């Protein structure tokens, strides 16, 4: 899991950029999506696919990667640079 901690750092940096730009709803939704994705991925890996505890542990790196990619997606759209609401 340690190598994916960098993904969390990148995601938090992008979320802080949204907050600084006044897009607090966007940053909240990205953080909530990250937390929710951990549970969903853990459920599928741990229970549906039958990996048990190992699947739950693998959910964290996958959720970190997914959250970083989602944050990059919203960042690259550059809608946060414009005035008005993002969502």
ROVODO-609480 format. One record per residue (C-alpha): residue number from 1; residue in three letters; x, y, z. Coordinates in pm, 1 decimal, padded with zeros to 6 digits. Layout:
BEGIN
<n->NUM	res->ALA	xx->X	yy->Y	zz->Z>
...
***
This chain:
BEGIN
<n->1	res->UNK	xx->00000.0	yy->00000.0	zz->00000.0>
<n->2	res->UNK	xx->00285.9	yy->00241.0	zz->00065.6>
<n->3	res->UNK	xx->00353.4	yy->00321.5	zz->-00302.7>
<n->4	res->UNK	xx->-00006.0	yy->00439.4	zz->-00344.5>
<n->5	res->UNK	xx->00027.7	yy->00698.8	zz->-00068.4>
<n->6	res->UNK	xx->00168.9	yy->00927.7	zz->-00336.4>
<n->7	res->UNK	xx->-00164.8	yy->00897.9	zz->-00516.9>
<n->8	res->UNK	xx->-00336.2	yy->01028.2	zz->-00204.6>
<n->9	res->UNK	xx->-00092.7	yy->01320.4	zz->-00192.4>
<n->10	res->UNK	xx->-00162.5	yy->01415.7	zz->-00553.5>
<n->11	res->UNK	xx->-00536.6	yy->01385.1	zz->-00495.9>
<n->12	res->UNK	xx->-00522.1	yy->01602.4	zz->-00183.8>
<n->13	res->UNK	xx->-00317.8	yy->01864.3	zz->-00369.4>
<n->14	res->UNK	xx->-00575.4	yy->01882.5	zz->-00647.7>
<n->15	res->UNK	xx->-00861.6	yy->01892.5	zz->-00397.7>
<n->16	res->UNK	xx->-00686.1	yy->02181.6	zz->-00220.8>
<n->17	res->UNK	xx->-00661.1	yy->02360.1	zz->-00555.3>
<n->18	res->UNK	xx->-01037.2	yy->02330.4	zz->-00596.7>
<n->19	res->UNK	xx->-01093.3	yy->02463.8	zz->-00245.9>
<n->20	res->UNK	xx->-00860.6	yy->02758.3	zz->-00308.0>
<n->21	res->UNK	xx->-01048.4	yy->02834.2	zz->-00630.9>
<n->22	res->UNK	xx->-01375.4	yy->02845.0	zz->-00436.2>
<n->23	res->UNK	xx->-01502.1	yy->02511.0	zz->-00568.5>
<n->24	res->UNK	xx->-01566.5	yy->02359.1	zz->-00227.2>
<n->25	res->UNK	xx->-01851.6	yy->02141.7	zz->-00354.6>
<n->26	res->UNK	xx->-01619.6	yy->01981.9	zz->-00608.0>
<n->27	res->UNK	xx->-01355.3	yy->01909.3	zz->-00347.0>
<n->28	res->UNK	xx->-01614.9	yy->01762.9	zz->-00112.2>
<n->29	res->UNK	xx->-01758.4	yy->01538.0	zz->-00382.0>
<n->30	res->UNK	xx->-01414.3	yy->01412.3	zz->-00483.8>
<n->31	res->UNK	xx->-01323.8	yy->01329.6	zz->-00123.3>
<n->32	res->UNK	xx->-01658.3	yy->01158.3	zz->-00070.7>
<n->33	res->UNK	xx->-01617.9	yy->00959.4	zz->-00391.3>
<n->34	res->UNK	xx->-01279.6	yy->00836.7	zz->-00267.1>
<n->35	res->UNK	xx->-01420.2	yy->00721.1	zz->00065.3>
<n->36	res->UNK	xx->-01721.6	yy->00557.5	zz->-00099.6>
<n->37	res->UNK	xx->-01507.5	yy->00383.1	zz->-00361.5>
<n->38	res->UNK	xx->-01308.0	yy->00209.7	zz->-00088.6>
<n->39	res->UNK	xx->-01624.2	yy->00042.7	zz->00040.2>
<n->40	res->UNK	xx->-01753.1	yy->-00050.9	zz->-00303.5>
<n->41	res->UNK	xx->-01423.8	yy->-00196.0	zz->-00424.0>
<n->42	res->UNK	xx->-01371.3	yy->-00377.5	zz->-00093.4>
<n->43	res->UNK	xx->-01717.5	yy->-00529.9	zz->-00119.7>
<n->44	res->UNK	xx->-01658.4	yy->-00657.7	zz->-00470.2>
<n->45	res->UNK	xx->-01305.2	yy->-00782.5	zz->-00411.3>
<n->46	res->UNK	xx->-01369.8	yy->-00921.8	zz->-00065.4>
<n->47	res->UNK	xx->-01715.6	yy->-01073.8	zz->-00098.1>
<n->48	res->UNK	xx->-01826.9	yy->-01097.9	zz->-00459.7>
<n->49	res->UNK	xx->-01494.6	yy->-01220.7	zz->-00599.6>
<n->50	res->UNK	xx->-01414.3	yy->-01414.0	zz->-00281.4>
<n->51	res->UNK	xx->-01072.2	yy->-01271.2	zz->-00196.6>
<n->52	res->UNK	xx->-01176.3	yy->-01211.5	zz->00165.1>
<n->53	res->UNK	xx->-00945.2	yy->-00997.2	zz->00374.2>
<n->54	res->UNK	xx->-00688.2	yy->-00978.2	zz->00096.7>
<n->55	res->UNK	xx->-00949.6	yy->-00821.6	zz->-00131.3>
<n->56	res->UNK	xx->-01028.8	yy->-00562.9	zz->00132.7>
<n->57	res->UNK	xx->-00662.4	yy->-00465.5	zz->00156.4>
<n->58	res->UNK	xx->-00635.6	yy->-00443.2	zz->-00222.4>
<n->59	res->UNK	xx->-00932.9	yy->-00206.0	zz->-00225.9>
<n->60	res->UNK	xx->-00726.5	yy->00073.7	zz->-00074.2>
<n->61	res->UNK	xx->-00460.9	yy->00099.8	zz->-00348.0>
<n->62	res->UNK	xx->-00723.5	yy->00069.4	zz->-00622.1>
<n->63	res->UNK	xx->-00940.1	yy->00337.0	zz->-00458.8>
<n->64	res->UNK	xx->-00636.5	yy->00564.7	zz->-00421.5>
<n->65	res->UNK	xx->-00550.3	yy->00525.6	zz->-00789.6>
<n->66	res->UNK	xx->-00911.3	yy->00576.7	zz->-00897.1>
<n->67	res->UNK	xx->-00947.4	yy->00889.1	zz->-00681.4>
<n->68	res->UNK	xx->-00628.5	yy->01037.9	zz->-00823.2>
<n->69	res->UNK	xx->-00738.8	yy->00973.9	zz->-01181.4>
<n->70	res->UNK	xx->-01081.6	yy->01123.3	zz->-01110.4>
<n->71	res->UNK	xx->-00924.2	yy->01432.1	zz->-00952.7>
<n->72	res->UNK	xx->-00693.1	yy->01471.2	zz->-01253.9>
<n->73	res->UNK	xx->-00991.5	yy->01441.6	zz->-01486.8>
<n->74	res->UNK	xx->-01174.9	yy->01727.5	zz->-01318.2>
<n->75	res->UNK	xx->-00854.9	yy->01930.0	zz->-01290.6>
<n->76	res->UNK	xx->-00772.2	yy->01898.1	zz->-01661.8>
<n->77	res->UNK	xx->-01118.1	yy->02015.9	zz->-01760.3>
<n->78	res->UNK	xx->-01020.6	yy->02357.1	zz->-01617.9>
<n->79	res->UNK	xx->-01378.9	yy->02447.8	zz->-01540.7>
<n->80	res->UNK	xx->-01260.5	yy->02545.8	zz->-01194.2>
<n->81	res->UNK	xx->-01078.0	yy->02842.7	zz->-01349.7>
<n->82	res->UNK	xx->-01402.7	yy->02996.0	zz->-01471.3>
<n->83	res->UNK	xx->-01648.1	yy->03178.6	zz->-01254.0>
<n->84	res->UNK	xx->-01961.2	yy->02994.5	zz->-01163.4>
<n->85	res->UNK	xx->-02028.2	yy->02654.1	zz->-01023.7>
<n->86	res->UNK	xx->-01845.3	yy->02339.2	zz->-01130.1>
<n->87	res->UNK	xx->-02129.5	yy->02093.2	zz->-01089.0>
***
